[in-house]
Amino acid sequence: MIQEQYVTFETAKLLQEKDFNEPTLFSYYDNNGIVHMHKTNKILQIIAPIKRPTQQKTVEWLRIKHKLFISITYHNKQYKATIIDIHDANNPIIHEGIICDNPYATTENAIQLCLKKLI
């Protein structure tokens, strides 16, 4: 069974800055520097405004709302790194290829790079 991967607190904060407002099952809240995660409900939506989506939902949101497409090539033997490509459908001329020093960079890394590109 495939288990959903959720975005980190740092990525959730970036999403909030970019007006991510999709429904999520879980939310983060910061209690004096200690970050907690709880199932989202009406009460927590008031005290925990930082939504915690899955990586899949985040990639879908980037694709639909911002027309950004992510492509990841894992562990390129020539560079011993992961290559993350970001394609912008709003401007097909723009294509960013990023080589990460970490050969095991994840979808989370790609999502964060896209969000930083948008900010």
Secondary structure, DSSP 8 states (H G I E B T S, - for coil): -----B--HHHHHHHHHTT-----SEEEEEETTEEEEEE--HHHHHH--EEE-BHHHHHHHHHHHH-EEEEEEEEETTTTEEEEEEEETTSTT-EEEEEES-TT--HHHHHHHHHHHH-
